[in-house]
């Protein structure tokens, strides 16, 4: 049998850690910790424009993030994350990505910002609603 080694982590390796090991270790706090971890990742890998978010998601292997133009307001924005694997969509928490988006917006707009992800199973999407408080500067 031919042994094959990989210089970089494979997608399967990433999914095992992300979807099985971390939830097992973190237990009932997995969503909260992943959200704050996403915020921490955003601090370590800052973007300089919201337009860079889709590229970062693609490079990180998080999927295809699509801004929903025309569906934003002065204090909110909407993004769709397309996920072709329905099983992955159903079983994965997307709070890491939500935390990442929230922190990037907060850094760029200077207002307290939160992001909420909602799984849309039939559409094979996650809808991220980003909201910021125009009264609370950070």
N, C-alpha and C positions, 0 to 999 in steps of 0.2 A: 504494500500500500504506500502510495506516494504521500509524504508529509508536506503540508503546505504551511508556511508561517507568514504572518502579516506584520508589516512595519507599523501600521496604524490600526486603531480599533475598528472592528467591523460593525455594521449596523446591528447585527444580532447581539454582539457583545454589549453595545450601548443599550439596546432594548432590555436585555437581561438585567443590567444594573438599574436602569431607570424604572422599569415596570415591575420588577420582582424583588430585587435586593433592597432598594431604598424603602419601598412600602413595608417590607418585612421588618426592617430595622426601626423605621420611624413610627410604625403603628398608626394609631388614630390621629396623630399629629402630622401626617405626611403632607396634607394640603397646605397647612400653615407654614411648615418648614420649607417646602418647595417654593412657595410664593416669595418668602424672604430670601431664599437662595437665588431666585430669579432677579430680585432687586440687587443683590450683591454682585451677581454676574454682570449686570448692567453697569455697575460702578467700575468694574474691572475692564469691561469692554465697551467703553462709551461710543456712541455714534454722534455725529455732528449735525445730523438733520434727520427728521422723521422719515424722509424719503429713503434713508439707508436701511430701515427696518426690514423690508422684504429681502434685501441682499443678505443681511445678517442671518435671518431665519433659514435661508437656503444654505448658506455656508455652514451653519451649525447643525444642519440636518433635521431641523424642526418642521420643515414643510414649506408650502407655498403660502405666504401671507399676502393678502390682497387688501389694500386700503379701499374703503367704500366711499368714494368721492360723492359729494352731494348729500350724504347721510350724516354729516357732521354739524355740530352747533358750536357756539362760541366757547362752550365748556365741555365738549365731548367729541369723541371720534369713534369710528367703527371700523373694525378689521375682520376679515374672514380668513381662517386658516383651513386650507383644503387638505383633506386626509383621505387618500385612496383606500386605505386599509380599514374597513368597518370594524373589525375585531379590535384593532389597535385603538381606534377612536372610542369604542365602547369601554375599554378597560383602562385607559390611561387618564391620569389627572393632567390637566393643562395649566395648573397654577404656576408652574415654573415660568412658562411663557408669559402668563398674565403679569407676574411680578416684574419680569424683564421689561415688558412694554410700559408698565406703570412708572418704573424708575427712569426709563429713557425720556418719557414725556415730562416727568417732574423736573428732571435736570434741564431739559430744553426750554420748558415754559415757565419754570420758577414758581409753580403753584402746587399745592398738595394734590397728589394724583393717585387714583386707584384704577384698577382694571379688573373686569369680571369676565370670565369665560363661560360660555354656554354651549354645550354640545348639541349639535343639530344632526342626530343620527341618520335620519332619512336623506339629508342632503350631503352627508359625509363631510361635515364642516364643524369647525368651532368658531363661534362668533365672539369676538372680544370687544366689549364696550369699555372705552377709556373715558373716565370722567375726572375733571379737576375742579377744585374749589377756587373760584376767582377772588374770594375773600381771604384766602389763607396762603400767603407767600412763604416760601421755604428758602 
